[in-house]
Structure formats: structure tokens, C-alpha cells
Amino acid sequence: MNLGLEGKRVLISGGTHGIGLATALELATQGAQVAVFSSNPDRVSAAVALLRDVSPGHMGSVADALSPASYSAVTAALENTWGGVDILINNVGGGGRWGEEDILQTAPRVWTEVYDKNMTIAINLTKDLLPYMLRQKWGRVITVTSIYGVEAGGRPWFNIAKTAQTVLMKNLSKITEYSSAGITFNSVAPGPILIPGTGWDNRQKDSHPEAYADYISAHIPRGKLGTPQEVADIITFLASERSGLINGAAIVCDGGQTASF
């Protein structure tokens, strides 16, 4: 299937690791030009090297997800270099393990920082890039949320931030000016994803293999966690020419874990 991604210009926040990197590489394979940013210079360099092994023309920047001036400089640079961006993937986020189990023991800054790292940056990047999408009458905005963006669970500051992201995409999809211009807004809500070198991977290998197996048996009907590539495949389709009818969707990809519709 030709997804129509050849030559499309893509910005992926946090596109240097896990789901973001898998998505960047998949889009590059499909012929898109990809720009990624992260606060980790080593990851940026490594991601750009991998992308340029696929094809030339990809870009990477170091930017802080908690600093609007820092990441707005990235969008400004892309406007100057590429003339705009066709596809925005709001992937940066996290904070699900920040703070304490007891909210009374959690510092107030945790609430605001998790919100800013997930929601505020998604708002600002979308606002930065929407004018170009409107001018060219085509665009895709995809936000990576979480199963805790569609149902209650996890620590409340993370649940609130991810739910807000889901609602943002839904609300923007209802604006006729945007949708009639060929711009779609969707969210992808992964469950636990097995990312090498991170929590779930460490649990199954070293720290708590029995607890890991028990969790899978109790919560994941398909019997295994998702992979970054599986989520990347969903995002890639949503970014494509073929997905125009999908607008305002929150696509859960969790192997059957969630109970909500």
C-alpha cells in the first residue's frame, strides 16, 4: 500500500528513543523527511545517524520539553529550512512515575511539570505548526497519549495530563476550519510497551521476572507487551494520505488491557 508519505516533512518531539525513534525510522523508510528533538544530545546524534542510514536530509535538535522558548526555536528553524511541517507527532511526555504514591507527599511542582511536559508542549507545537498546515490545506497532528488518557489509572498528575491531550485532539478535530482544510487530529493510546533498557524490559530480565509474568497473565489478554514498532505502525498510518477519514479518534493499542470503549 502506498501511504503517500514521500517527501512529507515530519516533526517528532522526543523522537530519539522508544516509540518516537521507531516512528521516525518507519516514516523515513516511507520516504518522509524527519526532524526529531530531545533534551539528550547523545540520543539526538544517534537518532540522526540512524535516520541518515535510511536516507539523507533528516534533522535533529537539542531542546527542553519544559522550555517553550527552546522547542519553539526548533519549529522556527524548520520553517526557515523546510518552509513548514506537514505532520506533527507530539510524542514527548512521561512523568508517570514522578512523585509519590501518596499525593499528599508529592510536591506541587510535580503536577505542573508533568502537565507541561505532556500537554503544554503539545498545545504550543500544534499552535506553531497549524498556520502552515492551513495555508497548504493538508496536515496531520498525532499525539501519543496513554491508556491513562482514556480511563482512570496511574498517578493522578499523569492521568490528568494524558486525558487533557486526548481531549485536545478531539476538540481540534471538531473545528470545521481545520478539518475542512484536510487537517486531522488523532491520539494514540499505548498500554505498557517493551522498550529495551527501560522499566518493563528490566523487570522481565533482571529485577522481578515472576511479577512481570504474573502481570502479563492477569492484564494483557494477548499474552505479551506491545513493541515500539507496533505503535509506530499505527502512527505511520494516521500520518498518511490514506487516513483522512480518521479524525478525533483515540486509538488504544494495549493488547486488550483496557476495559473502557
C-alpha positions as CSV (number, residue, x, y, z in Angstrom):
1,M,0.0,0.0,0.0
2,N,1.3,3.4,-1.0
3,L,0.8,5.7,2.1
4,G,1.6,8.9,0.2
5,L,4.4,9.9,2.7
6,E,7.1,10.5,0.1
7,G,8.5,14.0,0.7
8,K,6.3,14.8,3.7
9,R,8.0,16.9,6.4
10,V,7.6,15.5,9.9
11,L,8.5,16.8,13.3
12,I,8.6,14.3,16.2
13,S,9.0,15.6,19.7
14,G,11.1,13.2,21.7
15,G,11.8,11.2,18.6
16,T,15.1,9.8,19.7
17,H,14.1,6.8,21.8
18,G,11.4,4.1,22.1
19,I,8.1,4.8,20.3
20,G,9.4,8.1,18.9
21,L,12.5,6.7,17.3
22,A,10.6,3.7,15.9
23,T,8.2,6.1,14.3
24,A,10.9,8.3,13.0
25,L,12.6,5.4,11.3
26,E,9.4,4.0,9.9
27,L,8.4,7.4,8.4
28,A,11.9,7.8,6.9
29,T,11.6,4.3,5.3
30,Q,8.3,5.5,3.8
31,G,10.1,8.5,2.2
32,A,9.4,11.3,4.6
33,Q,11.8,13.9,5.8
34,V,12.0,13.7,9.6
35,A,13.2,16.1,12.3
36,V,13.4,15.0,15.9
37,F,14.3,16.7,19.1
38,S,15.2,15.7,22.6
39,S,17.0,17.1,25.6
40,N,19.6,14.4,25.4
41,P,22.4,15.4,22.9
42,D,23.8,11.8,22.6
43,R,20.4,10.4,21.7
44,V,19.8,13.2,19.2
45,S,23.1,12.4,17.5
46,A,22.5,8.6,17.5
47,A,18.9,9.0,16.2
48,V,20.0,11.3,13.3
49,A,22.7,8.8,12.4
50,L,20.2,6.0,12.2
51,L,17.8,8.2,10.1
52,R,20.6,9.1,7.7
53,D,21.4,5.5,7.2
54,V,17.9,5.2,5.8
55,S,18.1,8.3,3.6
56,P,19.6,11.8,3.6
57,G,18.0,15.1,4.7
58,H,16.9,14.3,8.2
59,M,17.5,16.7,11.1
60,G,17.9,16.6,14.9
61,S,17.9,19.3,17.6
62,V,18.5,19.5,21.3
63,A,15.6,21.2,23.1
64,D,14.0,21.1,26.5
65,A,10.3,19.9,26.7
66,L,9.8,22.1,29.7
67,S,11.0,25.3,27.9
68,P,8.7,26.8,25.3
69,A,11.4,29.1,24.0
70,S,13.7,26.1,23.5
71,Y,11.3,24.0,21.4
72,S,9.7,26.9,19.6
73,A,13.2,27.6,18.3
74,V,13.0,24.2,16.7
75,T,9.8,24.9,14.8
76,A,11.1,28.3,13.7
77,A,14.3,26.6,12.3
78,L,12.2,24.1,10.4
79,E,10.0,26.9,9.0
80,N,13.2,28.6,7.7
81,T,14.9,25.3,6.5
82,W,11.9,23.3,5.1
83,G,9.3,26.0,4.7
84,G,7.0,24.3,7.2
85,V,5.9,20.9,8.5
86,D,3.2,18.6,7.2
87,I,3.0,16.2,10.1
88,L,3.4,16.8,13.8
89,I,3.8,13.9,16.2
90,N,3.5,15.0,19.8
91,N,5.4,12.1,21.3
92,V,7.4,13.7,24.2
93,G,5.9,13.1,27.6
94,G,6.3,11.0,30.6
95,G,6.1,11.6,34.3
96,G,4.0,8.5,35.1
97,R,6.4,7.5,37.9
98,W,7.2,11.0,39.1
99,G,6.2,11.9,42.7
100,E,5.0,9.6,45.4
101,E,2.2,7.0,45.6
102,D,0.6,9.3,48.2
103,I,-0.5,12.5,46.6
104,L,-0.2,14.3,49.9
105,Q,3.5,13.5,49.9
106,T,4.0,14.8,46.3
107,A,5.4,18.2,45.7
108,P,3.1,20.7,43.9
109,R,5.7,21.2,41.1
110,V,5.3,17.5,40.0
111,W,1.7,18.3,38.9
112,T,2.7,21.3,36.9
113,E,5.9,19.8,35.4
114,V,4.1,16.6,34.2
115,Y,1.3,18.7,32.7
116,D,3.9,20.9,30.9
117,K,5.9,18.0,29.7
118,N,2.9,16.4,28.1
119,M,0.1,18.9,27.5
120,T,1.7,22.4,27.3
121,I,4.2,21.3,24.8
122,A,1.6,19.6,22.7
123,I,-0.5,22.8,22.7
124,N,2.4,25.0,21.8
125,L,3.8,22.8,19.0
126,T,0.4,22.4,17.5
127,K,-0.2,26.2,17.6
128,D,3.2,26.8,16.0
129,L,2.6,24.5,13.0
130,L,-1.1,24.8,12.3
131,P,-0.8,28.0,10.3
132,Y,1.4,26.3,7.7
133,M,-1.0,23.3,7.5
134,L,-3.9,25.7,7.0
135,R,-2.1,27.5,4.2
136,Q,-1.3,24.3,2.3
137,K,-4.7,22.8,3.1
138,W,-3.3,19.5,4.5
139,G,-1.8,18.3,7.7
140,R,-1.7,15.6,10.4
141,V,-1.4,16.1,14.1
142,I,-0.9,12.9,16.1
143,T,-0.4,12.9,19.9
144,V,0.9,9.9,21.8
145,T,-1.1,9.7,25.0
146,S,-1.6,6.6,27.1
147,I,-4.3,4.2,28.2
148,Y,-4.5,6.5,31.1
149,G,-5.6,9.2,28.7
150,V,-8.9,7.3,28.1
151,E,-9.6,5.8,31.5
152,A,-8.7,6.3,35.1
153,G,-5.5,4.8,36.4
154,G,-1.9,5.6,37.2
155,R,-0.8,8.6,39.2
156,P,-3.3,11.4,39.0
157,W,-0.9,14.1,37.6
158,F,-0.1,11.7,34.7
159,N,-3.7,10.7,34.2
160,I,-4.8,14.3,34.1
161,A,-2.1,15.3,31.6
162,K,-2.8,12.4,29.3
163,T,-6.5,12.9,29.4
164,A,-6.0,16.5,28.5
165,Q,-4.0,15.5,25.4
166,T,-6.8,13.2,24.3
167,V,-9.4,15.9,24.7
168,L,-7.2,18.4,22.9
169,M,-7.1,16.2,19.8
170,K,-10.8,15.6,19.9
171,N,-11.7,19.2,20.3
172,L,-9.5,20.4,17.5
173,S,-11.0,17.8,15.2
174,K,-14.4,19.4,15.7
175,I,-13.3,22.8,14.3
176,T,-14.6,23.0,10.8
177,E,-12.0,25.5,9.6
178,Y,-9.3,22.9,10.3
179,S,-11.0,19.7,9.3
180,S,-12.3,21.2,6.0
181,A,-8.7,22.2,5.2
182,G,-7.6,18.5,5.3
183,I,-6.0,18.6,8.7
184,T,-6.7,15.7,11.1
185,F,-6.1,15.4,14.8
186,N,-5.8,12.0,16.5
187,S,-4.3,10.4,19.5
188,V,-2.7,7.0,20.0
189,A,-3.0,5.5,23.5
190,P,-0.4,2.7,24.2
191,G,-0.6,0.4,27.1
192,P,2.7,-0.9,28.6
193,I,5.4,-1.0,25.9
194,L,8.5,-3.1,26.0
195,I,11.3,-0.6,25.3
196,P,14.8,-2.0,25.6
197,G,16.7,-0.8,28.6
198,T,13.7,0.7,30.4
199,G,11.4,-0.4,33.2
200,W,9.4,-3.3,31.7
201,D,12.4,-4.7,29.9
202,N,14.4,-4.6,33.2
203,R,11.7,-6.2,35.1
204,Q,11.4,-9.2,32.8
205,K,15.2,-9.7,32.6
206,D,16.6,-8.9,36.0
207,S,14.6,-7.4,38.8
208,H,11.2,-9.1,39.0
209,P,10.7,-11.7,36.3
210,E,8.0,-13.6,38.2
211,A,6.0,-10.5,38.9
212,Y,6.4,-9.5,35.3
213,A,4.9,-12.8,34.1
214,D,2.1,-12.6,36.6
215,Y,1.2,-9.1,35.4
216,I,1.1,-10.1,31.8
217,S,-1.1,-13.1,32.6
218,A,-3.5,-11.0,34.6
219,H,-3.8,-7.9,32.5
220,I,-2.8,-8.5,28.8
221,P,-5.1,-10.9,27.0
222,R,-2.8,-11.4,24.1
223,G,0.0,-12.6,26.4
224,K,2.8,-10.1,25.7
225,L,3.5,-6.4,25.8
226,G,3.5,-4.2,22.7
227,T,6.6,-3.0,21.0
228,P,7.6,0.4,19.8
229,Q,7.4,-0.7,16.2
230,E,3.8,-1.8,16.7
231,V,2.8,1.6,17.9
232,A,4.9,3.2,15.2
233,D,3.0,1.3,12.5
234,I,-0.3,2.8,13.8
235,I,1.1,6.3,13.9
236,T,2.5,6.0,10.4
237,F,-0.9,5.1,9.0
238,L,-2.5,8.0,10.8
239,A,0.2,10.3,9.3
240,S,-0.5,9.1,5.8
241,E,-2.7,10.2,2.9
242,R,-4.8,7.1,3.5
243,S,-6.1,8.1,6.9
244,G,-8.2,11.2,6.0
245,L,-11.5,9.8,7.4
246,I,-10.0,9.2,10.8
247,N,-10.3,12.5,12.8
248,G,-10.7,12.9,16.5
249,A,-10.0,9.3,17.3
250,A,-8.2,8.0,20.4
251,I,-6.8,4.7,19.2
252,V,-6.0,2.3,22.1
253,C,-3.1,-0.1,21.4
254,D,-2.7,-2.2,24.5
255,G,-3.3,-5.9,23.6
256,G,-6.8,-5.8,25.2
257,Q,-5.8,-4.4,28.6
258,T,-8.3,-1.6,29.0
259,A,-11.9,-2.2,29.9
260,S,-13.4,1.0,28.5
261,F,-14.7,1.5,25.0
